[in-house]
Amino acid sequence: MSTPQSLGLDVEILRRLSCDRLVRVLEDAPGAKDLIIDGDLMKMLDRIAGATLLRSHGVDKMYRLERVPPPVQSSQRVYLVRPSLLLLKTLADHVHADRATYPELQVHVVVVPRLASWVTGLLEEEGLYGALTLHEFCPDFIPLDDDLLSLEMTSFFRDAFLEGDFSGCVDVARAITTLQGLFGQIPYVLAHGRAATAVVNTLDLLNDQNSPKKTRQMPEISHLFIFDRDADYVTPLLTQLTYEGALDDHFGIHAGVVEFPGEVVGQDTPRKVPLNSKDTIYDNIRNKHFASVSSYLIMKAREVNAKKEQAQTMTASQIKDFVANELRTLQACHATLALHLRACEAITKSVKQDFEKLLTTEHGLVTGAGNGGQAKKFIKDRIAMMLPFTDNLRLLCLYSLTQDGVSHKEYKELASQVLAAHGHKHLITLHNLRQLSLLSAMESSAASAGDSPATNIQGRLAQVTSLLPKRGQGWRAAAKRLKLIPDPDKTIDLHNPSQPSYVFNGAYTPVQAKVVGDALSVQGAFTQTLLDTLKVLPGTTISRTPDAGSPAGPRVALVVMMGGVTYTEVAALRLVAVTSGTRIIVASTSTINGDQLISSVIHK
């Protein structure tokens, strides 16, 4: 599935900008230095600057930030950390321990992405005022591919939607401002959700600070769409069925890199493999439905073998030319094909026996064609089998969402079974899920005196959660209004798709793909019908259109996801790009899958 690359922008410049900013920070600590990195920033750092570049700017040793400080090797230490209370306390302990032995040690702390005032206050409380030098490093969007950008803010979903800390929206707005500084101010803007609204409001403030010259620049991006993750929880909860999505679910893709186990790469140790469009074979299969990937790879392998066999009948001069020009390419192609065939085999082997029933249950819940009672029994059976906690919660939340909530009796029954199977500490986890509206129960009177203590606590938490602001009109009404459930009588071609619902076997269309597709299907301003339709989703909508006669720029759209984007959504948007003749660049706070979404709110 190819996208309109002729409408391209050089997003690689964003990586170079971030790299230059990092280099300037490192040069603020001239000379040899050790670099101690927050573990959650290591993959982002790998995408921005490799070890060779870091060493060229004085970095001798690199360590992951752990509770025990690493040995002192240089006269300077540079910490690269997020503004996290736990991490900063660990850092403070390091500095106190090291300065007791090495009083001349110079310490620099680089806070990513922003140096908040409370960070300075905390370090002062730790008695470190004047003992270290503080810096700020605010990276721009990191290109994971030509059409996929990420800020690698992996904690944004929990921070914003659970904890209510929307300060990360400032960093997203800054990153978009950098894009507008490079490619011109985007004329058409459509944003929906609390975080999306905060980003647009911050953008307005930042745009007011720009010079008139920049605001008059001919735009190279015509549309900006910003969506909150809570506008569509169903997509990450469903099992991913594209090849790239399956890789993420089974092996995990982090900052555009997957770590294959030894049996997949054909060696004793795991190997990290970057996944992007530079690999033409991967580019051709990444968005395919998993069911069609193996047959495609086998067909390509036969083509490679046929070309190798042709060499047996070549003359000496032809063989010389073949070795010089084609052999190396064919060998690399053969190795890539073998790698992805083994990955497909590993995924297929790891699929559980009830996988087909799981898919049938998921899609039945979404389309409404399934039986709710049978789905609940299936969920209870999986909980009783002690299957992975995140798997059970994903299905439980999907059941709740698609039923527009469960009865109080059902909730108590299912919650009690979850707690019995996975531990009563997860009362807080269930509360978190209810606070996010991933899990909903109809309001009920207080628990009766005869209930168990755990049930009483559940009832009190339910009462507290019922006081929180309600979401939109309910998922079923929103799905109907947005036409997210395709007509069951229409056949979806999974091998040559024309509708984004192919990513879920034709059972469901991701919200973002549907809204973006509808918006791009008309020229000019967003239709009132579209804006009215978005009212069924939680949150408010902001739309901006240019003044009459203003240049609209080429057909290039930037779609920003606040709280994480799944590879399934990326695949669906790539198909929308093809069908609409628009280059679509997907940007997000991070990439995410269902397990990561649920894990981020599980009480540890």
Salt bridges, closest charged atoms under 4 A:
ASP10 OD2 - ARG16 NH2 3.50
GLU12 OE2 - ARG15 NE 2.46
GLU27 OE2 - HIS57 ND1 3.35
ASP28 OD2 - HIS135 ND1 3.67
ASP38 OD2 - ARG82 NE 2.51
ASP40 OD2 - ARG82 NH2 3.13
ASP98 OD2 - ARG77 NH1 2.63
GLU126 OE2 - LYS89 NZ 2.58
GLU126 OE1 - HIS96 NE2 3.97
GLU136 OE2 - ARG174 NH1 3.89
ASP140 OD2 - ARG21 NH1 3.18
ASP145 OD2 - ARG286 NH1 2.53
ASP147 OD2 - ARG574 NE 2.83
GLU163 OE2 - ARG158 NH2 3.33
ASP171 OD1 - ARG114 NE 3.02
ASP204 OD1 - ARG544 NH1 2.96
ASP230 OD2 - ARG194 NH2 3.23
GLU244 OE2 - ARG286 NH2 2.93
GLU244 OE1 - ARG574 NH1 3.28
ASP283 OD1 - ARG286 NH1 3.81
GLU303 OE1 - LYS300 NZ 3.50
GLU345 OE2 - LYS349 NZ 3.29
ASP354 OD2 - ARG382 NH1 2.72
ASP381 OD2 - LYS377 NZ 3.14
GLU410 OE2 - LYS376 NZ 3.53
GLU413 OE1 - LYS376 NZ 3.81
GLU413 OE2 - LYS380 NZ 2.37
GLU443 OE2 - LYS470 NZ 3.93
ASP451 OD2 - LYS412 NZ 3.89
ASP518 OD2 - LYS514 NZ 2.91
ASP532 OD1 - LYS535 NZ 3.49
GLU569 OE2 - ARG229 NH2 2.74
ASP595 OD1 - ARG394 NH1 3.27
